[in-house]
């Protein structure tokens, strides 16, 4: 009771201020500069005012985002050329925070090579992602998993859904990215691609449960958060439209290739900001691109995610951006643009 009373006393200590009063104060502080000059014109159709208040109610219900599992997977890309060498790096990185490696096999691999790649790796304790691979390698991986009792959490990029995998069909929305000014079109094209796949599927319910969708984030911090939130809400709208079981999509996030500059220290700050925006937007799997190919840079990239988890606690909060008038409004504009 005392805690509630103290909280209420603190809230009562700040008088309520209307949006009109905020606008008057802002106009005064700008010393003659028009408040409209601070409007962020993301595109011709989507414009964002410099501030929002509780008076700017949103019509879209963001509550489904609270069903999101906030403890995201810490990813890193491994281009596998030699199974034994990659196994050595994989085991070392798993001891230092990695939870969800992404394996890109550069060549067709035999059963023996796949066994060597995963020697000593507890696949049942991690999430393992495979980038598109040839049929021989896929069969070798499947044989290995079967021998292990199929207890692993596996993610593939297949042409058809596979109920044995955790997720098996990738919708690559990264190819729709064309800068922040085209964020609305990026989302619209991603949802259209998913809708087409579901409408053409023989078992749309299975396909919906097997989707994983990959996005780029850039240095537009607030827009990144709103984009990922809007995508999840649009996805739920689509499932309702098609009378399919409602579930949140699995979202994989990477940095856009142009996200970094020339200064490594600046890039570490950029990486932290982009990673935080991805997590707050609802990423399920995140790769923080190292600022270089050195082992130190890769360790730092991983540590950014570990800090966001174990020091910031973001892995315990579903939809932490919820309640921000600014982000809620921007999310709503993106959803409306695509609806």
C-alpha positions, 0 to 999 in steps of 0.5 A, a space after each residue: 500500500 505504501 508503494 502505491 501511495 508513493 507512486 500516486 504522490 509522485 504522479 500527482 506532483 506533476 500537473 496535467 499539461 494539454 497538447 496545446 500547452 506543449 505546442 505553445 511552449 515549444 513554439 516559444 522555445 523555438 524563437 520564431 521558428 515554425 514547429 512544423 519545420 521539425 516534422 519528419 517527412 519519411 515519405 510523401 505519404 508518411 510524415 511524423 510530427 516532432 512530438 505526441 501526447 496522450 491526446 493523440 489516440 491510436 486506433 490500432 490495438 498493439 496488445 498482441 505484441 505482448 505475446 512476443 517471447 522477448 528472449 531473442 536468439 544471439 546469432 552469428 554467420 559462419 561461412 563453412 568451408 572446412 568442417 573441422 575449422 568451423 567446428 573449432 570456432 563454433 565451440 569457442 563462440 558457444 562458450 562466449 555467448 552465442 546461442 543461434 549460429 547461422 551456418 552457410 555451407 560453401 560447398 556440398 558436404 558429406 555425412 562425415 563432414 557434417 558429423 565433424 562440423 557438429 562434433 561436441 556441439 549440443 544441438 538440443 541446447 541451442 538454435 541452429 540456422 542453416 542458409 540455403 544449401 544443396 540437396 546432398 548437404 540437406 540430406 546429410 544434415 537430416 541424417 545427422 539430426 535423425 541420429 541425434 534423435 531430432 531434438 535440435 531446434 533447426 531453422 532452414 530455408 526450404 521451398 516447402 514447409 517441413 513440420 520436423 523443423 522449428 521453422 523451415 520457410 524464409 521470407 527474405 524482406 531484406 530484398 525489399 529494403 530501399 532506405 528509410 524513405 521507402 519503409 512503408 513500401 518495404 512492409 507492404 511488399 513483405 506482407 504481399 509476398 507472404 499473402 501470396 505464399 499463403 494463398 497458394 499453399 496446400 496447407 496454409 496453416 502449416 506454412 504460417 507456423 513455419 514462416 521466418 521473415 528477415 529484415 534489415 535495420 539501419 540507423 533510423 532508431 525509432 523507425 526501426 522499432 516502429 517498422 518491426 512492430 508494424 510488420 507483426 501487427 500487419 501479419 496478424 491482420 493477414 492471418 485474421 483475413 485468411 481465417 488462419 490460426 493467430 500467431 506472431 511471426 518469427 523475425 530475423 534481423 541483420 544490419 543493412 550493408 550501408 549501416 557502418 561508416 569508416 570509424 570503428 568506434 563510431 560503428 560500435 555505437 551505431 551497432 549498439 543503437 541498431 541492436 537495441 532498436 531491433 530488440 525493442 521492435 521484437 526481433 526473435 533472432 539478431 545478428 550484430 555485424 562485427 565492425 571488422 573480421 577480427 576475433 576481437 570485433 566478433 567478440 565485441 559484436 556478441 557482447 553488445 547483445 549480451 549487455 542488452 540482455 544481462 545488463 539492460 534486461 530487455 530479454 525479459 520485457 515483451 514490447 518495451 516500446 509499448 506506451 510511447 506516444 511517438 512510436 505508437 503513432 508511427 507504428 499506426 501510420 505504417 500499418 495504415 499505409 500498408 492496409 
